[in-house]
Amino acid sequence: MPDPQIVYVKNPPVALYKVLKFENLAASGGEAKYMIADGLVRVNGKVETRKRKKIYPGDTIELDDICLKIEPDE
């Protein structure tokens, strides 16, 4: 697993597809939803196909060779 990028979230939880969109891993929310539905995204090491999966601080998201670590924005 590559070194994770830290992503700060102000109001957790946040939907998985929104994280992908806001971090520019997907061009739009619709594209993010397709990527998730196609099984391309892993959350905490497991393939996640729920577009609205709630993401909390401490979670990791992987897509291709990118890894995001979710942290609270204090």
C-alpha positions in Angstrom: 0.0 0.0 0.0 1.4 3.4 -0.9 1.9 6.1 1.8 -1.5 7.6 2.4 -2.5 11.2 1.7 -4.2 12.8 4.7 -7.7 14.1 4.0 -9.3 16.3 6.7 -13.1 16.0 7.1 -15.0 18.8 9.0 -18.4 17.1 9.5 -18.0 13.3 9.6 -19.4 11.0 8.4 -19.2 11.8 4.7 -20.4 9.6 1.8 -17.7 7.7 0.0 -18.5 9.1 -3.5 -18.2 12.6 -2.1 -14.6 12.0 -0.9 -13.6 10.7 -4.3 -15.2 13.7 -6.0 -13.8 16.4 -3.6 -10.3 14.8 -3.8 -10.4 14.9 -7.6 -10.1 11.2 -8.0 -13.3 11.4 -10.0 -14.4 14.2 -12.4 -18.0 14.1 -10.9 -20.2 12.5 -8.3 -21.6 10.3 -11.1 -18.2 9.1 -12.2 -17.3 8.4 -8.5 -20.5 6.3 -8.2 -19.6 4.2 -11.3 -16.1 3.6 -10.0 -17.5 2.4 -6.7 -20.2 0.2 -8.3 -17.5 -1.3 -10.5 -15.6 -2.5 -7.5 -12.6 -0.2 -8.1 -12.5 1.3 -4.6 -11.4 -0.3 -1.3 -12.3 1.0 2.1 -10.2 -0.3 5.0 -8.7 -2.9 2.7 -12.0 -4.3 1.4 -13.8 -3.7 -1.9 -16.7 -1.4 -1.3 -19.6 -1.1 -3.7 -22.0 1.1 -1.6 -21.8 4.6 -3.1 -23.1 6.2 0.1 -20.9 4.2 2.5 -20.3 6.5 5.5 -16.6 7.4 5.9 -15.3 8.2 9.3 -12.0 9.5 10.7 -9.5 6.6 10.8 -10.8 5.0 7.5 -8.6 4.5 4.6 -9.7 4.6 0.9 -7.7 3.1 -1.9 -8.2 3.6 -5.6 -5.5 2.3 -8.0 -2.2 3.4 -6.5 -3.7 6.2 -4.4 -4.4 5.8 -0.7 -6.3 8.4 1.4 -6.4 8.4 5.2 -9.4 10.3 6.7 -8.7 12.5 9.7 -10.9 14.9 11.7 -10.5 18.6 10.9 -10.3 20.0 14.4 
